[in-house]
Amino acid sequence: MVELPNVLIAAPVSERHGHLLDEWIAHLDSLNYPNFDVLLVDTTLDKENYYNRIKEIKVKGKNIITMRYNWNPDELHPLQMLANAREMIRKYFIENNYDYLFFLDDDIFIPKYGIEKLLSANKDCVGFYVHIFYKPRTKPCLLKSGEIILGKGLDYFTWKEINEYKKFVKKFRKNKLSESEKNLVPFIIDDIWHPNLIKIYGVNLGCLLIKRKVLESIQFRTHPTFIFGEDLWFFAEANDKHFEFWCDTDIRAKHKNTEWNSVISKTKRKMEFWVAYGPANAKEAMLVKR
Protein backbone atom coordinates (compact mmCIF):
# COMPACT_ATOMS: atom_id res chain seq x y z
CA MET A 1 0.00 0.00 0.00
CA VAL A 2 1.28 3.46 -0.91
CA GLU A 3 1.89 5.61 2.17
CA LEU A 4 0.00 8.89 2.16
CA PRO A 5 2.10 12.07 2.44
CA ASN A 6 2.27 13.43 5.98
CA VAL A 7 0.78 16.94 6.00
CA LEU A 8 1.07 19.63 8.67
CA ILE A 9 -1.78 22.16 8.60
CA ALA A 10 -0.58 25.28 10.36
CA ALA A 11 -1.41 28.92 11.02
CA PRO A 12 -0.49 31.87 13.21
CA VAL A 13 -3.73 32.58 15.10
CA SER A 14 -5.11 35.13 17.54
CA GLU A 15 -8.31 36.05 19.33
CA ARG A 16 -9.09 38.43 16.41
CA HIS A 17 -10.64 35.38 14.78
CA GLY A 18 -11.96 33.86 17.98
CA HIS A 19 -15.53 34.23 16.70
CA LEU A 20 -14.62 31.87 13.83
CA LEU A 21 -12.59 29.31 15.78
CA ASP A 22 -15.27 26.68 16.41
CA GLU A 23 -16.49 26.87 12.80
CA TRP A 24 -12.93 26.69 11.44
CA ILE A 25 -12.00 23.71 13.62
CA ALA A 26 -15.23 21.90 12.64
CA HIS A 27 -14.30 22.39 8.99
CA LEU A 28 -10.84 20.86 9.64
CA ASP A 29 -12.57 17.94 11.36
CA SER A 30 -14.67 17.40 8.23
CA LEU A 31 -11.73 17.16 5.81
CA ASN A 32 -11.53 13.86 3.93
CA TYR A 33 -7.75 13.56 4.00
CA PRO A 34 -6.73 11.26 6.89
CA ASN A 35 -3.03 11.95 7.40
CA PHE A 36 -2.51 15.41 8.86
CA ASP A 37 -1.66 17.20 12.10
CA VAL A 38 -2.64 20.73 13.10
CA LEU A 39 -0.23 23.31 14.55
CA LEU A 40 -1.47 26.69 15.79
CA VAL A 41 0.84 29.48 16.97
CA ASP A 42 -1.05 31.90 19.19
CA THR A 43 -0.03 35.54 18.66
CA THR A 44 -2.64 37.15 20.92
CA LEU A 45 -1.25 40.20 22.72
CA ASP A 46 -0.70 39.93 26.51
CA LYS A 47 -3.30 37.24 27.16
CA GLU A 48 -3.18 33.53 27.93
CA ASN A 49 -6.95 32.96 27.63
CA TYR A 50 -6.92 32.26 23.90
CA TYR A 51 -3.88 30.01 24.16
CA ASN A 52 -5.58 28.02 26.91
CA ARG A 53 -8.65 27.73 24.69
CA ILE A 54 -6.83 26.33 21.67
CA LYS A 55 -4.81 23.91 23.83
CA GLU A 56 -8.00 21.99 24.56
CA ILE A 57 -8.95 21.50 20.90
CA LYS A 58 -8.88 18.15 19.13
CA VAL A 59 -9.13 17.51 15.38
CA LYS A 60 -9.89 14.00 14.14
CA GLY A 61 -9.64 12.86 17.76
CA LYS A 62 -6.05 14.13 18.16
CA ASN A 63 -4.85 17.06 20.24
CA ILE A 64 -3.63 19.92 18.09
CA ILE A 65 -0.06 21.16 18.53
CA THR A 66 0.11 24.61 20.12
CA MET A 67 2.83 27.23 20.54
CA ARG A 68 2.84 30.76 21.93
CA TYR A 69 4.54 33.70 20.21
CA ASN A 70 5.28 36.78 22.33
CA TRP A 71 3.55 39.51 20.31
CA ASN A 72 5.26 42.79 21.22
CA PRO A 73 4.23 45.80 19.08
CA ASP A 74 6.54 48.06 21.10
CA GLU A 75 9.57 46.24 19.71
CA LEU A 76 8.65 44.90 16.27
CA HIS A 77 6.30 45.68 13.42
CA PRO A 78 3.40 43.17 13.07
CA LEU A 79 4.70 42.00 9.70
CA GLN A 80 8.05 41.13 11.27
CA MET A 81 6.31 39.25 14.05
CA LEU A 82 4.19 37.32 11.55
CA ALA A 83 7.39 36.27 9.81
CA ASN A 84 8.76 35.06 13.15
CA ALA A 85 5.59 33.07 13.86
CA ARG A 86 5.72 31.44 10.42
CA GLU A 87 9.39 30.64 10.97
CA MET A 88 8.46 28.84 14.22
CA ILE A 89 6.06 26.75 12.15
CA ARG A 90 8.68 26.05 9.46
CA LYS A 91 11.21 24.86 12.05
CA TYR A 92 8.69 22.53 13.69
CA PHE A 93 7.76 21.17 10.27
CA ILE A 94 11.40 20.44 9.38
CA GLU A 95 12.27 18.92 12.76
CA ASN A 96 9.28 16.58 12.70
CA ASN A 97 9.74 15.17 9.21
CA TYR A 98 6.50 16.17 7.52
CA ASP A 99 6.24 15.94 3.73
CA TYR A 100 4.03 18.99 3.10
CA LEU A 101 3.20 22.14 5.01
CA PHE A 102 -0.27 23.51 4.38
CA PHE A 103 -0.58 27.10 5.57
CA LEU A 104 -4.29 27.66 6.15
CA ASP A 105 -5.24 30.87 7.94
CA ASP A 106 -7.88 30.66 10.65
CA ASP A 107 -10.37 32.70 8.61
CA ILE A 108 -10.06 30.65 5.40
CA PHE A 109 -12.21 27.60 4.64
CA ILE A 110 -11.57 24.91 1.99
CA PRO A 111 -13.73 22.06 0.60
CA LYS A 112 -13.66 18.63 2.25
CA TYR A 113 -11.55 17.27 -0.58
CA GLY A 114 -9.22 20.29 -0.63
CA ILE A 115 -6.01 18.68 0.62
CA GLU A 116 -6.06 15.71 -1.75
CA LYS A 117 -6.92 18.02 -4.66
CA LEU A 118 -3.84 20.15 -3.98
CA LEU A 119 -1.64 17.09 -3.40
CA SER A 120 -2.72 15.64 -6.75
CA ALA A 121 -1.21 18.65 -8.52
CA ASN A 122 2.28 17.59 -7.32
CA LYS A 123 3.71 21.12 -7.47
CA ASP A 124 6.34 22.88 -5.34
CA CYS A 125 3.76 25.35 -4.01
CA VAL A 126 0.07 25.21 -4.88
CA GLY A 127 -3.01 26.82 -3.40
CA PHE A 128 -6.60 27.84 -3.94
CA TYR A 129 -7.37 31.47 -4.60
CA VAL A 130 -8.98 33.74 -2.04
CA HIS A 131 -10.01 37.37 -2.00
CA ILE A 132 -8.19 40.06 -0.07
CA PHE A 133 -9.35 43.54 0.93
CA TYR A 134 -13.04 44.33 1.37
CA LYS A 135 -16.08 44.89 -0.82
CA PRO A 136 -16.31 46.53 -3.28
CA ARG A 137 -12.51 46.53 -3.73
CA THR A 138 -11.68 42.85 -3.31
CA LYS A 139 -8.93 41.27 -5.41
CA PRO A 140 -7.78 37.69 -5.91
CA CYS A 141 -4.57 37.23 -3.91
CA LEU A 142 -2.59 36.01 -6.92
CA LEU A 143 0.53 37.85 -8.03
CA LYS A 144 1.69 38.27 -11.62
CA SER A 145 5.11 39.45 -10.48
CA GLY A 146 7.03 40.69 -7.47
CA GLU A 147 6.92 44.28 -8.69
CA ILE A 148 5.43 47.08 -6.63
CA ILE A 149 3.86 49.51 -9.09
CA LEU A 150 3.83 53.19 -8.21
CA GLY A 151 0.28 54.44 -7.75
CA LYS A 152 -1.11 50.90 -7.90
CA GLY A 153 0.74 48.67 -5.45
CA LEU A 154 1.28 44.96 -5.94
CA ASP A 155 0.79 43.38 -9.34
CA TYR A 156 -2.37 41.30 -8.75
CA PHE A 157 -4.45 39.40 -11.25
CA THR A 158 -7.99 40.75 -11.65
CA TRP A 159 -11.28 38.92 -11.20
CA LYS A 160 -12.00 39.40 -14.91
CA GLU A 161 -8.71 37.75 -15.86
CA ILE A 162 -9.33 34.76 -13.59
CA ASN A 163 -12.91 34.35 -14.76
CA GLU A 164 -11.97 34.57 -18.45
CA TYR A 165 -9.31 31.90 -17.92
CA LYS A 166 -11.87 29.64 -16.23
CA LYS A 167 -14.25 30.10 -19.18
CA PHE A 168 -11.47 29.14 -21.59
CA VAL A 169 -10.62 26.01 -19.56
CA LYS A 170 -14.28 25.01 -19.39
CA LYS A 171 -14.49 25.11 -23.19
CA PHE A 172 -11.17 23.24 -23.44
CA ARG A 173 -12.39 20.44 -21.18
CA LYS A 174 -15.61 20.08 -23.17
CA ASN A 175 -13.68 20.16 -26.47
CA LYS A 176 -15.64 23.21 -27.57
CA LEU A 177 -12.76 25.51 -28.50
CA SER A 178 -12.79 26.99 -31.97
CA GLU A 179 -9.92 26.11 -34.30
CA SER A 180 -8.48 29.55 -33.66
CA GLU A 181 -8.75 29.10 -29.88
CA LYS A 182 -7.06 25.68 -30.06
CA ASN A 183 -4.00 27.38 -31.49
CA LEU A 184 -3.81 29.48 -28.33
CA VAL A 185 -3.76 26.52 -25.92
CA PRO A 186 0.07 26.24 -25.71
CA PHE A 187 0.25 29.93 -24.84
CA ILE A 188 -2.58 29.95 -22.30
CA ILE A 189 -2.63 26.59 -20.49
CA ASP A 190 0.50 25.84 -18.48
CA ASP A 191 -0.28 22.22 -17.52
CA ILE A 192 -2.24 20.38 -20.19
CA TRP A 193 -3.09 17.51 -17.80
CA HIS A 194 -4.28 19.93 -15.12
CA PRO A 195 -5.69 22.86 -17.11
CA ASN A 196 -7.27 24.30 -13.97
CA LEU A 197 -3.76 25.12 -12.72
CA ILE A 198 -2.07 28.41 -13.57
CA LYS A 199 1.62 29.04 -13.00
CA ILE A 200 2.15 32.46 -11.43
CA TYR A 201 4.58 34.46 -9.30
CA GLY A 202 2.89 33.98 -5.92
CA VAL A 203 -0.23 32.54 -4.27
CA ASN A 204 -1.80 33.70 -1.02
CA LEU A 205 0.26 32.34 1.89
CA GLY A 206 -2.97 31.86 3.85
CA CYS A 207 -4.01 28.91 1.66
CA LEU A 208 -0.86 27.33 0.26
CA LEU A 209 0.48 23.75 0.20
CA ILE A 210 4.31 23.69 0.17
CA LYS A 211 6.67 20.78 -0.47
CA ARG A 212 9.38 19.97 2.06
CA LYS A 213 12.25 20.72 -0.34
CA VAL A 214 11.07 24.33 -0.60
CA LEU A 215 10.99 24.85 3.16
CA GLU A 216 14.38 23.22 3.62
CA SER A 217 15.77 25.95 1.36
CA ILE A 218 13.88 29.09 2.46
CA GLN A 219 13.26 30.73 5.83
CA PHE A 220 10.48 33.17 6.69
CA ARG A 221 11.80 36.65 7.33
CA THR A 222 11.44 40.35 6.67
CA HIS A 223 14.00 43.16 6.75
CA PRO A 224 14.43 45.49 9.76
CA THR A 225 13.92 48.61 7.63
CA PHE A 226 12.30 47.43 4.37
CA ILE A 227 9.17 46.21 6.14
CA PHE A 228 6.96 44.40 3.70
CA GLY A 229 4.96 41.20 4.17
CA GLU A 230 6.74 37.96 4.96
CA ASP A 231 4.88 36.45 2.01
CA LEU A 232 6.62 38.78 -0.46
CA TRP A 233 10.07 37.87 0.84
CA PHE A 234 9.13 34.19 0.61
CA PHE A 235 7.81 34.56 -2.95
CA ALA A 236 10.92 36.47 -4.05
CA GLU A 237 13.41 33.96 -2.68
CA ALA A 238 11.41 30.94 -3.88
CA ASN A 239 11.23 32.33 -7.41
CA ASP A 240 14.93 33.20 -7.35
CA LYS A 241 15.63 29.56 -6.45
CA HIS A 242 13.39 28.35 -9.30
CA PHE A 243 10.61 26.90 -7.17
CA GLU A 244 7.20 27.23 -8.79
CA PHE A 245 3.88 28.64 -7.57
CA TRP A 246 0.62 27.34 -8.97
CA CYS A 247 -3.01 28.19 -8.33
CA ASP A 248 -5.93 25.78 -8.68
CA THR A 249 -8.59 27.94 -10.30
CA ASP A 250 -11.29 25.31 -9.76
CA ILE A 251 -11.68 26.43 -6.15
CA ARG A 252 -12.16 29.83 -4.61
CA ALA A 253 -11.63 29.24 -0.89
CA LYS A 254 -14.00 31.07 1.45
CA HIS A 255 -12.25 33.97 3.22
CA LYS A 256 -14.07 35.50 6.19
CA ASN A 257 -11.46 38.19 6.61
CA THR A 258 -11.39 40.60 9.53
CA GLU A 259 -10.04 44.15 9.29
CA TRP A 260 -6.27 44.52 9.81
CA ASN A 261 -5.85 48.26 10.44
CA SER A 262 -6.44 47.93 14.18
CA VAL A 263 -3.48 45.54 14.44
CA ILE A 264 -1.15 47.81 12.49
CA SER A 265 -2.23 50.89 14.44
CA LYS A 266 -1.16 49.37 17.77
CA THR A 267 2.50 49.13 16.82
CA LYS A 268 5.07 51.80 17.58
CA ARG A 269 7.15 50.60 14.62
CA LYS A 270 5.88 52.53 11.60
CA MET A 271 6.56 51.68 7.96
CA GLU A 272 8.46 54.13 5.84
CA PHE A 273 8.68 54.02 2.08
CA TRP A 274 11.95 52.65 0.73
CA VAL A 275 13.23 51.66 -2.66
CA ALA A 276 15.29 48.46 -2.61
CA TYR A 277 17.10 46.39 -5.18
CA GLY A 278 19.24 43.28 -5.19
CA PRO A 279 18.81 39.49 -4.88
CA ALA A 280 16.00 38.17 -2.69
CA ASN A 281 18.41 36.19 -0.50
CA ALA A 282 20.59 39.21 0.32
CA LYS A 283 21.51 39.57 3.98
CA GLU A 284 21.79 43.33 3.59
CA ALA A 285 19.90 45.79 1.42
CA MET A 286 20.97 48.99 -0.29
CA LEU A 287 18.15 51.40 0.42
CA VAL A 288 17.12 54.85 -0.68
CA LYS A 289 14.70 56.56 1.70
CA ARG A 290 11.81 58.43 0.03
C-alpha positions in Angstrom: 0.0 0.0 0.0 1.3 3.5 -0.9 1.9 5.6 2.2 0.0 8.9 2.2 2.1 12.1 2.4 2.3 13.4 6.0 0.8 16.9 6.0 1.1 19.6 8.7 -1.8 22.2 8.6 -0.6 25.3 10.4 -1.4 28.9 11.0 -0.5 31.9 13.2 -3.7 32.6 15.1 -5.1 35.1 17.5 -8.3 36.1 19.3 -9.1 38.4 16.4 -10.6 35.4 14.8 -12.0 33.9 18.0 -15.5 34.2 16.7 -14.6 31.9 13.8 -12.6 29.3 15.8 -15.3 26.7 16.4 -16.5 26.9 12.8 -12.9 26.7 11.4 -12.0 23.7 13.6 -15.2 21.9 12.6 -14.3 22.4 9.0 -10.8 20.9 9.6 -12.6 17.9 11.4 -14.7 17.4 8.2 -11.7 17.2 5.8 -11.5 13.9 3.9 -7.7 13.6 4.0 -6.7 11.3 6.9 -3.0 11.9 7.4 -2.5 15.4 8.9 -1.7 17.2 12.1 -2.6 20.7 13.1 -0.2 23.3 14.6 -1.5 26.7 15.8 0.8 29.5 17.0 -1.0 31.9 19.2 0.0 35.5 18.7 -2.6 37.1 20.9 -1.3 40.2 22.7 -0.7 39.9 26.5 -3.3 37.2 27.2 -3.2 33.5 27.9 -6.9 33.0 27.6 -6.9 32.3 23.9 -3.9 30.0 24.2 -5.6 28.0 26.9 -8.6 27.7 24.7 -6.8 26.3 21.7 -4.8 23.9 23.8 -8.0 22.0 24.6 -8.9 21.5 20.9 -8.9 18.2 19.1 -9.1 17.5 15.4 -9.9 14.0 14.1 -9.6 12.9 17.8 -6.0 14.1 18.2 -4.9 17.1 20.2 -3.6 19.9 18.1 -0.1 21.2 18.5 0.1 24.6 20.1 2.8 27.2 20.5 2.8 30.8 21.9 4.5 33.7 20.2 5.3 36.8 22.3 3.6 39.5 20.3 5.3 42.8 21.2 4.2 45.8 19.1 6.5 48.1 21.1 9.6 46.2 19.7 8.6 44.9 16.3 6.3 45.7 13.4 3.4 43.2 13.1 4.7 42.0 9.7 8.1 41.1 11.3 6.3 39.2 14.1 4.2 37.3 11.5 7.4 36.3 9.8 8.8 35.1 13.2 5.6 33.1 13.9 5.7 31.4 10.4 9.4 30.6 11.0 8.5 28.8 14.2 6.1 26.8 12.2 8.7 26.1 9.5 11.2 24.9 12.0 8.7 22.5 13.7 7.8 21.2 10.3 11.4 20.4 9.4 12.3 18.9 12.8 9.3 16.6 12.7 9.7 15.2 9.2 6.5 16.2 7.5 6.2 15.9 3.7 4.0 19.0 3.1 3.2 22.1 5.0 -0.3 23.5 4.4 -0.6 27.1 5.6 -4.3 27.7 6.2 -5.2 30.9 7.9 -7.9 30.7 10.6 -10.4 32.7 8.6 -10.1 30.7 5.4 -12.2 27.6 4.6 -11.6 24.9 2.0 -13.7 22.1 0.6 -13.7 18.6 2.3 -11.5 17.3 -0.6 -9.2 20.3 -0.6 -6.0 18.7 0.6 -6.1 15.7 -1.8 -6.9 18.0 -4.7 -3.8 20.1 -4.0 -1.6 17.1 -3.4 -2.7 15.6 -6.7 -1.2 18.7 -8.5 2.3 17.6 -7.3 3.7 21.1 -7.5 6.3 22.9 -5.3 3.8 25.3 -4.0 0.1 25.2 -4.9 -3.0 26.8 -3.4 -6.6 27.8 -3.9 -7.4 31.5 -4.6 -9.0 33.7 -2.0 -10.0 37.4 -2.0 -8.2 40.1 -0.1 -9.3 43.5 0.9 -13.0 44.3 1.4 -16.1 44.9 -0.8 -16.3 46.5 -3.3 -12.5 46.5 -3.7 -11.7 42.9 -3.3 -8.9 41.3 -5.4 -7.8 37.7 -5.9 -4.6 37.2 -3.9 -2.6 36.0 -6.9 0.5 37.8 -8.0 1.7 38.3 -11.6 5.1 39.4 -10.5 7.0 40.7 -7.5 6.9 44.3 -8.7 5.4 47.1 -6.6 3.9 49.5 -9.1 3.8 53.2 -8.2 0.3 54.4 -7.7 -1.1 50.9 -7.9 0.7 48.7 -5.5 1.3 45.0 -5.9 0.8 43.4 -9.3 -2.4 41.3 -8.7 -4.5 39.4 -11.3 -8.0 40.7 -11.6 -11.3 38.9 -11.2 -12.0 39.4 -14.9 -8.7 37.8 -15.9 -9.3 34.8 -13.6 -12.9 34.3 -14.8 -12.0 34.6 -18.5 -9.3 31.9 -17.9 -11.9 29.6 -16.2 -14.3 30.1 -19.2 -11.5 29.1 -21.6 -10.6 26.0 -19.6 -14.3 25.0 -19.4 -14.5 25.1 -23.2 -11.2 23.2 -23.4 -12.4 20.4 -21.2 -15.6 20.1 -23.2 -13.7 20.2 -26.5 -15.6 23.2 -27.6 -12.8 25.5 -28.5 -12.8 27.0 -32.0 -9.9 26.1 -34.3 -8.5 29.6 -33.7 -8.8 29.1 -29.9 -7.1 25.7 -30.1 -4.0 27.4 -31.5 -3.8 29.5 -28.3 -3.8 26.5 -25.9 0.1 26.2 -25.7 0.3 29.9 -24.8 -2.6 29.9 -22.3 -2.6 26.6 -20.5 0.5 25.8 -18.5 -0.3 22.2 -17.5 -2.2 20.4 -20.2 -3.1 17.5 -17.8 -4.3 19.9 -15.1 -5.7 22.9 -17.1 -7.3 24.3 -14.0 -3.8 25.1 -12.7 -2.1 28.4 -13.6 1.6 29.0 -13.0 2.1 32.5 -11.4 4.6 34.5 -9.3 2.9 34.0 -5.9 -0.2 32.5 -4.3 -1.8 33.7 -1.0 0.3 32.3 1.9 -3.0 31.9 3.9 -4.0 28.9 1.7 -0.9 27.3 0.3 0.5 23.8 0.2 4.3 23.7 0.2 6.7 20.8 -0.5 9.4 20.0 2.1 12.2 20.7 -0.3 11.1 24.3 -0.6 11.0 24.8 3.2 14.4 23.2 3.6 15.8 26.0 1.4 13.9 29.1 2.5 13.3 30.7 5.8 10.5 33.2 6.7 11.8 36.7 7.3 11.4 40.3 6.7 14.0 43.2 6.7 14.4 45.5 9.8 13.9 48.6 7.6 12.3 47.4 4.4 9.2 46.2 6.1 7.0 44.4 3.7 5.0 41.2 4.2 6.7 38.0 5.0 4.9 36.5 2.0 6.6 38.8 -0.5 10.1 37.9 0.8 9.1 34.2 0.6 7.8 34.6 -3.0 10.9 36.5 -4.1 13.4 34.0 -2.7 11.4 30.9 -3.9 11.2 32.3 -7.4 14.9 33.2 -7.3 15.6 29.6 -6.5 13.4 28.4 -9.3 10.6 26.9 -7.2 7.2 27.2 -8.8 3.9 28.6 -7.6 0.6 27.3 -9.0 -3.0 28.2 -8.3 -5.9 25.8 -8.7 -8.6 27.9 -10.3 -11.3 25.3 -9.8 -11.7 26.4 -6.1 -12.2 29.8 -4.6 -11.6 29.2 -0.9 -14.0 31.1 1.4 -12.3 34.0 3.2 -14.1 35.5 6.2 -11.5 38.2 6.6 -11.4 40.6 9.5 -10.0 44.2 9.3 -6.3 44.5 9.8 -5.9 48.3 10.4 -6.4 47.9 14.2 -3.5 45.5 14.4 -1.2 47.8 12.5 -2.2 50.9 14.4 -1.2 49.4 17.8 2.5 49.1 16.8 5.1 51.8 17.6 7.1 50.6 14.6 5.9 52.5 11.6 6.6 51.7 8.0 8.5 54.1 5.8 8.7 54.0 2.1 12.0 52.7 0.7 13.2 51.7 -2.7 15.3 48.5 -2.6 17.1 46.4 -5.2 19.2 43.3 -5.2 18.8 39.5 -4.9 16.0 38.2 -2.7 18.4 36.2 -0.5 20.6 39.2 0.3 21.5 39.6 4.0 21.8 43.3 3.6 19.9 45.8 1.4 21.0 49.0 -0.3 18.1 51.4 0.4 17.1 54.9 -0.7 14.7 56.6 1.7 11.8 58.4 0.0 
